[in-house]
Amino acid sequence: MPPECQLFSTLGCHLCEVAEAELLPLVEHGLMVELIDIGETEALYDVYGLRIPVLRRVDTGEELDWPFDAAQVVHFLR
């Protein structure tokens, strides 16, 4: 089973929408992704404001910065 992930993004972010579309086929095959809106806290905005979208593994804390595609995500999750 793939590890759980978090996708740091915010409303109105075109790149975040593209990242979600890249992740959708993986989600349909069992990947659990929690969407985290960085606009909800100043601390998250300070860390991710210039980097979003960012995919983070919950188990290891490793992060994959944009740009990424489905193949890179699969490799990242191994």
C-alpha positions in Angstrom: 0.0 0.0 0.0 1.4 3.4 -0.9 2.2 5.9 1.8 -0.2 8.7 2.7 0.7 12.1 1.3 -0.2 15.7 1.7 -0.5 18.2 -1.1 0.3 21.7 -0.1 -1.6 24.1 -2.3 -4.1 27.0 -2.2 -7.2 28.1 -3.9 -6.8 29.8 -7.2 -3.4 28.3 -7.9 -3.3 27.0 -11.5 -0.2 24.9 -10.9 -1.9 23.3 -7.9 -4.8 22.3 -10.1 -2.4 20.7 -12.6 -0.7 18.8 -9.8 -4.0 17.5 -8.6 -4.8 16.3 -12.1 -1.5 14.5 -12.2 -2.3 12.8 -8.9 -5.8 11.8 -9.7 -5.0 8.5 -11.5 -2.8 7.5 -8.5 -5.6 8.4 -6.1 -8.0 6.2 -8.1 -5.5 3.4 -7.5 -5.4 3.8 -3.8 -3.0 6.7 -3.0 -4.3 8.7 -0.1 -3.7 12.5 -0.5 -4.7 15.1 2.0 -5.1 18.6 0.5 -3.6 21.2 2.7 -4.4 24.9 2.0 -1.4 26.9 3.0 -3.6 30.0 3.1 -5.1 28.8 6.4 -2.0 29.4 8.5 0.7 32.0 8.3 3.3 29.3 9.2 2.4 27.1 6.2 2.3 30.2 4.0 5.8 31.2 5.1 7.2 27.7 4.3 5.3 26.9 1.1 4.2 30.2 -0.3 6.8 30.3 -3.1 7.0 26.6 -3.6 3.5 25.2 -4.1 2.4 22.8 -5.1 4.5 20.5 -2.9 3.8 16.8 -2.3 4.9 15.5 1.1 5.1 11.9 2.4 3.5 11.6 5.8 5.7 8.6 6.8 9.1 10.2 6.1 8.4 13.9 5.7 10.2 13.9 2.3 8.9 16.5 -0.1 8.6 16.6 -3.9 8.5 20.1 -5.3 6.7 21.1 -8.5 7.0 20.3 -11.4 6.3 16.6 -11.2 4.4 14.1 -13.2 2.8 10.8 -12.3 5.9 8.8 -13.1 8.0 11.0 -10.8 5.4 10.6 -8.0 5.5 6.8 -8.3 9.3 6.9 -8.0 9.1 9.3 -5.1 6.7 6.9 -3.3 9.0 3.9 -3.6 
